[in-house]
Amino acid sequence: MYAITIPQPGGPEALIWAEVPDPVPGEGEVLVDVAASAVNRADLLQRQGFYDPPPGSSPYPGLECSGRISAVGPGVSGWAVGDEVCALLAGGGYAEKVAVPAGQLLPVPDGMDLITAAALPEVTATVWSNVFMIAHLRPGETLLVHGGASGIGTMAVQLAKAVGARVAVTAGSPEKLARCAELGADILINYREQDFVEEIGKATDGAGADVILDIVGAKYLDRNVKALAVNGRLAVIGLQGGVKGELNLGALLRKRAAVTATSLRGRPLGEKAAIVAAVREHVWPLIGGGRVQAVVDRKVPLTDAAEGHRALESGDHVGKVLLIAPGHA
């Protein structure tokens, strides 16, 4: 088969389409013929040499894919050759084939095409696990989503609205904020022109956000704590603004607040399977019923993954950038 390889870390030009050995499904795995994958921030970091795949996983980038099962390994039940699926991966989505633990498979949602389904696994698993399984967002509470126009952000807005929460977003342009509003966001904050702490305070009569989903990290840590409500929960899932910040424990204590930080890629198989099962139970009916949609900004050929990386790095996208495998355009 062919896959996107990274002979040497570097810019988008470091991504090379090359012939590699076919994967073989092991115990509890299936082989998926990839129709599409998607670009995630972790892929950019891996390309630059900063985020190696977990031991034993595929060396190729790609944390999610959609496709058809072409082989079923020993110990797998409930899936068959020919099933159309999408999958959460530790790596390997930028390839013509990938071996996937059966617990990380999801059926293509009702009414959705196979290509678009590639936009779902990583964002749904990330949002559901952090906002709902860990931070326990409840109906009537306020969620603040940083990067509301991102793939994660567009999914978080929709899922929070679907469960009856109020949603605030930050984004860097009126156009992105308008798209967030179309998806259901109630409070729109242009982080280039407005202080999100001040704006959240105004919008909540000084109470603050009950849950904050943060992709920025250190740069926002102190301000996020200030923006939290009493008993608020800050979920850090990205480090675009640095890895080391100063945390005012006194402020955290006064608010009886909590800070959590998670990543999805390196979790044990059992934890991933539990998250995927929860997504199938709670999120898939919302997508199949039309209440939640996959937001896709653009589609580019997998063979030109560099273009997809440039698109994500430019910051002018809303939602996901998909990579379409050969033969599936």
BELBELUR-V612316 format. One record per run of one state. SS is the DSSP state (helix for helix, strand for strand, loop for the rest). FROM is the first residue (numbers start at 1). TO is the last residue. If there is no record, write none. Layout:
SS:FROM:TO ; SS:FROM:TO
//
This chain:
loop:1:1 ; strand:2:5 ; loop:6:11 ; helix:12:14 ; loop:15:15 ; strand:16:19 ; loop:20:28 ; strand:29:38 ; loop:39:40 ; helix:41:47 ; loop:48:63 ; strand:64:72 ; loop:73:83 ; strand:84:88 ; loop:89:94 ; strand:95:95 ; loop:96:96 ; strand:97:101 ; helix:102:104 ; strand:105:107 ; loop:108:115 ; helix:116:119 ; loop:120:120 ; helix:121:134 ; loop:135:141 ; strand:142:146 ; loop:147:149 ; strand:150:150 ; helix:151:162 ; loop:163:165 ; strand:166:171 ; loop:172:173 ; helix:174:183 ; loop:184:186 ; strand:187:190 ; loop:191:195 ; helix:196:203 ; loop:204:208 ; strand:209:214 ; loop:215:217 ; helix:218:227 ; strand:228:236 ; loop:237:248 ; helix:249:255 ; loop:256:257 ; strand:258:261 ; loop:262:268 ; helix:269:282 ; loop:283:283 ; helix:284:288 ; loop:289:295 ; strand:296:301 ; helix:302:314 ; loop:315:318 ; strand:319:324 ; loop:325:329
//
